[in-house]
Amino acid sequence: ITPTTGFWAGADMGGNYGSLVYFCESVNMPGINIIPADIANQGYGILDRRPVGAVVPEVAATFLVDGKGQNLKFFQDWMNNIVKFSMTEGNGTSIDATNSTEVNFSEIRYRGNYLCTIEIFMYSPTGQGDGGGQIVKWTGKECWPFTMGDVALAWGQNDDLARVTVAFQVRSWHTENMDATGDSSLREEGFLD
């Protein structure tokens, strides 16, 4: 996760967003949905379907909760920075560190305060190569979390790690094919060659 300018979350982590990489247990690499519309060529007759837009599916990632709860708090704070849902600061207001203005309960912040870039790497099954076996790099632009799932807790799970699933909205994305060294130039040989 790479924050944009004015991104405020993670102050408790000392700005070390890279540590979240090691807590991400699983993630889906999304595709694209083309939106079709029915068009009648002369205003009547057999319909023809044409594309009218595209929607990027959400990215769902499952994170392990660390022993201090820092990464859980990171996502809670981030979502609270999108829509102020927490009333823990006295009368329901808090100070926005990016511009020192008060933010009231249920107010929505400016997009620039909560967007980020997300990178997802797909690795070869063997993990061989100088780049750790990276074969695809997916980059999502203008991403933000919109769902943070429940954290299941039970006495019977005391020998298991707590997990939280966070779903992100994505505005656009692109992929790069990598060779085993991590070079972003196109691979020389692939499965269709």
C-alpha positions in Angstrom: 0.0 0.0 0.0 1.5 3.3 -1.1 -0.3 6.3 0.4 -1.0 9.5 -1.6 0.0 13.0 -0.5 -1.8 14.0 2.7 -2.4 10.4 3.7 -2.6 10.4 7.5 -3.2 6.8 8.5 -0.5 4.7 10.1 0.9 7.3 12.4 1.1 4.6 15.1 3.2 2.5 12.7 5.7 5.2 12.2 4.8 5.5 8.6 6.0 2.0 8.0 3.3 0.8 5.6 5.6 -1.8 4.1 5.2 -4.0 7.2 1.6 -4.6 6.1 3.0 -6.7 3.3 4.0 -9.4 5.8 0.6 -9.5 7.4 -1.3 -10.0 4.1 -2.3 -13.7 4.1 -4.3 -13.7 0.8 -5.6 -11.3 -1.8 -7.5 -11.6 -5.1 -6.1 -10.0 -8.3 -9.2 -8.5 -9.8 -10.2 -8.4 -13.5 -12.6 -6.0 -15.2 -16.3 -6.0 -15.9 -17.5 -4.4 -19.1 -21.0 -2.9 -18.8 -23.2 -3.8 -21.8 -26.4 -1.9 -23.0 -29.1 -3.1 -25.3 -29.2 -1.0 -28.5 -32.0 -1.1 -31.1 -30.4 -0.1 -34.4 -33.4 1.6 -35.8 -35.2 2.1 -32.5 -36.9 -1.3 -32.9 -36.0 -4.8 -33.9 -33.3 -7.2 -32.7 -31.2 -5.8 -30.0 -27.5 -5.5 -30.2 -25.3 -5.3 -27.1 -22.6 -2.6 -27.0 -20.2 -1.6 -24.2 -21.1 1.6 -22.4 -18.5 1.5 -19.5 -16.4 -0.6 -17.3 -16.3 -1.4 -13.6 -13.3 -2.7 -11.7 -14.3 -5.4 -9.2 -13.3 -4.9 -5.6 -10.0 -6.2 -4.2 -10.4 -8.3 -1.1 -7.3 -8.9 1.1 -7.1 -10.9 4.3 -4.6 -9.6 6.9 -3.3 -11.4 10.0 -3.8 -9.2 13.1 -0.5 -8.5 14.8 0.1 -8.9 18.5 -0.3 -5.2 19.3 -3.3 -4.7 17.0 -1.5 -2.0 15.1 -2.5 -3.2 11.6 -6.2 -3.5 12.8 -6.1 0.0 14.1 -4.5 1.2 10.9 -7.5 0.1 8.9 -10.0 1.3 11.5 -8.3 4.8 11.5 -8.2 4.8 7.7 -11.9 4.0 7.3 -12.7 6.6 10.1 -10.8 9.1 7.9 -13.1 8.4 5.0 -16.4 8.7 6.9 -16.1 9.8 10.5 -17.9 7.0 12.4 -16.1 7.1 15.8 -17.3 9.4 18.5 -14.5 8.7 21.0 -13.1 12.3 20.9 -15.4 14.1 23.4 -18.2 15.8 21.5 -17.9 13.8 18.3 -15.2 15.9 16.6 -11.6 15.2 15.9 -8.7 17.1 14.4 -7.7 16.3 10.9 -3.8 16.2 10.9 -3.6 17.0 7.2 -5.2 20.5 7.4 -5.9 21.1 11.1 -9.7 21.4 10.7 -12.3 19.9 12.8 -14.2 16.9 11.4 -17.7 16.2 12.8 -19.3 12.8 13.2 -20.6 11.3 9.9 -18.8 13.8 7.7 -17.0 12.5 4.6 -13.5 13.6 4.0 -11.9 14.8 0.7 -10.7 12.0 -1.6 -7.1 13.1 -1.5 -7.0 12.3 2.2 -7.7 8.6 1.9 -6.7 7.3 -1.6 -3.7 5.0 -2.1 -1.9 2.8 -4.7 -2.0 -0.9 -4.1 0.5 -3.4 -5.7 -0.1 -7.1 -5.9 2.6 -9.5 -7.0 2.1 -13.0 -8.3 5.0 -15.4 -7.9 6.0 -18.5 -9.8 5.3 -21.7 -7.9 9.0 -22.4 -7.4 9.9 -18.8 -6.3 13.1 -19.1 -8.4 15.0 -16.1 -9.7 16.7 -13.0 -8.6 13.4 -11.1 -8.2 12.0 -13.8 -5.9 10.1 -15.4 -8.8 7.8 -12.5 -9.6 5.8 -13.1 -12.8 3.0 -10.5 -12.7 2.8 -7.1 -10.9 -0.8 -5.7 -10.6 -1.0 -2.0 -9.7 -4.3 -0.4 -8.6 -4.7 3.4 -8.6 -6.9 5.5 -6.4 -7.8 2.7 -4.0 -9.6 3.0 -0.7 -11.1 0.5 1.8 -14.9 0.3 1.9 -15.5 -2.9 3.9 -13.6 -4.2 7.0 -14.9 -7.5 8.1 -15.4 -8.8 11.6 -12.6 -10.3 13.5 -13.7 -13.7 14.8 -12.7 -14.3 18.4 -13.3 -17.5 20.4 -11.7 -19.3 23.3 -11.4 -22.3 21.1 -9.2 -20.4 18.7 -6.5 -19.5 21.1 -3.9 -21.4 19.1 -4.9 -19.6 15.9 -4.2 -16.1 14.5 -6.9 -13.5 14.3 -7.7 -12.3 10.7 -9.5 -9.4 9.2 -10.7 -9.1 5.6 -10.6 -5.6 4.0 -12.2 -4.9 0.7 -10.9 -2.0 -1.5 -12.5 0.0 -4.2 -10.2 0.6 -7.2 -10.6 3.3 -9.9 -8.1 1.9 -12.5 -5.4 -0.7 -12.7 -2.7 -2.1 -15.0 -0.4 -5.1 -15.0 3.2 -5.7 -15.9 4.6 -9.1 -16.8 8.0 -9.8 -15.2 10.6 -12.4 -15.8 12.0 -14.4 -13.0 14.5 -11.7 -12.1 11.8 -9.1 -11.4 12.5 -7.2 -14.7 9.3 -5.5 -15.9 10.1 -6.1 -19.6 7.9 -8.7 -21.2 8.8 -12.3 -20.7 10.4 -14.0 -23.6 8.4 -17.2 -23.3 5.0 -17.9 -21.9 2.5 -20.6 -21.8 0.9 -19.6 -25.1 4.3 -19.6 -27.0 
